Amino acid sequence: MNAPATVEATVETLRGPVPADGLGRVLIHEHVFIMDVEYSCNYRPDAFADETIAAAADRLNALKATGIDTIVDLTVLGIGRHVPNFVRLAPLTDLNIIVSTGIYTFDEVPRPFQYY
């Protein structure tokens, strides 16, 4: 009889899949960018500036230097999820970043999603 094939568990991160046993020390509830996108577009255009992305990378690299290997970013739709910022950030840090999906809501599903 053949031995069953083993499957290595991986976790999707911004920089691609990472073996589950390679995540190292993990911070489970973090927010790299948290914003109100409408407010930021109108009053904080620096939220999308190269300097803001670079500053976030610097902070994450400093965190990595303390021995943290992975964070889980829980910024979902409704509290500032902005995927383009994460895409620009990913190559600037060696820290693994796991991004969440979902919607933040107090009492009802946001209108754009009510009819899907």
C-alpha positions as CSV (number, residue, x, y, z in Angstrom):
1,M,0.0,0.0,0.0
2,N,1.2,3.5,-0.8
3,A,1.4,6.0,2.0
4,P,-1.1,8.9,1.7
5,A,0.3,12.0,0.1
6,T,1.0,14.8,2.6
7,V,-0.3,18.3,1.8
8,E,1.6,21.2,3.2
9,A,-0.8,23.8,4.7
10,T,-0.2,27.3,3.4
11,V,-1.6,30.7,4.3
12,E,-2.2,33.4,1.7
13,T,-0.3,36.7,2.5
14,L,0.2,39.9,0.5
15,R,3.5,38.5,-0.7
16,G,2.1,35.1,-1.7
17,P,1.5,31.8,0.1
18,V,3.6,31.0,3.2
19,P,3.8,27.5,4.8
20,A,1.6,27.6,7.9
21,D,4.6,26.5,10.0
22,G,6.6,29.4,8.6
23,L,4.4,32.2,9.9
24,G,6.6,32.6,13.1
25,R,5.4,35.0,15.7
26,V,2.0,36.4,14.8
27,L,0.1,39.5,15.9
28,I,-3.5,38.6,15.2
29,H,-5.4,41.9,15.2
30,E,-3.7,44.8,13.5
31,H,-4.6,47.7,11.3
32,V,-1.9,49.1,9.0
33,F,-4.2,51.6,7.2
34,I,-7.5,52.6,8.8
35,M,-9.4,55.4,7.3
36,D,-12.7,56.6,5.9
37,V,-12.0,56.5,2.2
38,E,-14.5,59.3,1.4
39,Y,-12.9,61.6,4.0
40,S,-9.4,60.7,2.9
41,C,-10.1,61.3,-0.7
42,N,-11.5,64.8,0.1
43,Y,-9.3,65.9,3.0
44,R,-6.3,63.6,3.4
45,P,-4.9,62.9,0.0
46,D,-1.6,62.1,1.8
47,A,-3.3,58.8,2.8
48,F,-2.4,57.6,-0.6
49,A,1.0,59.3,-1.0
50,D,4.3,57.4,-1.5
51,E,5.5,58.9,1.8
52,T,2.6,57.4,3.7
53,I,3.3,53.9,2.2
54,A,7.0,54.3,3.0
55,A,6.3,55.3,6.6
56,A,4.0,52.3,7.1
57,A,6.8,50.0,5.6
58,D,9.3,51.6,8.0
59,R,7.0,50.8,11.0
60,L,6.4,47.2,9.8
61,N,10.1,46.7,9.3
62,A,10.8,47.9,12.8
63,L,8.2,45.5,14.1
64,K,9.9,42.7,12.1
65,A,13.2,43.6,13.7
66,T,11.6,43.0,17.2
67,G,10.9,39.3,16.2
68,I,7.4,39.6,14.9
69,D,7.1,37.7,11.6
70,T,3.4,38.0,10.6
71,I,0.4,40.2,11.2
72,V,-3.2,39.8,10.5
73,D,-4.7,43.0,9.2
74,L,-8.4,43.2,10.1
75,T,-9.2,46.4,8.1
76,V,-12.3,45.3,6.1
77,L,-14.7,47.3,4.0
78,G,-16.4,49.9,6.2
79,I,-13.3,50.9,8.1
80,G,-10.9,51.8,5.4
81,R,-9.8,48.8,3.4
82,H,-7.8,50.1,0.5
83,V,-6.2,47.3,-1.5
84,P,-4.0,49.6,-3.7
85,N,-2.1,50.8,-0.6
86,F,-1.5,47.2,0.5
87,V,-0.3,46.3,-3.0
88,R,2.2,49.1,-2.9
89,L,3.3,48.2,0.7
90,A,3.9,44.5,0.2
91,P,7.2,44.6,-1.6
92,L,8.6,47.1,0.9
93,T,8.6,44.8,3.9
94,D,9.6,41.3,4.8
95,L,6.8,41.0,7.3
96,N,4.0,38.6,6.3
97,I,0.7,40.4,6.1
98,I,-2.5,38.4,6.1
99,V,-5.4,40.5,5.0
100,S,-9.0,40.0,6.1
101,T,-12.2,40.0,4.0
102,G,-15.6,40.9,5.0
103,I,-17.7,44.0,5.9
104,Y,-17.7,46.0,9.1
105,T,-21.2,47.0,10.2
106,F,-23.1,48.1,13.3
107,D,-26.6,47.0,12.5
108,E,-27.1,46.4,8.8
109,V,-25.3,45.5,5.6
110,P,-24.1,48.5,3.7
111,R,-26.5,49.5,0.9
112,P,-24.3,48.5,-2.0
113,F,-24.3,44.9,-0.7
114,Q,-28.0,44.6,0.3
115,Y,-29.2,43.4,-3.0
116,Y,-26.6,40.9,-4.0
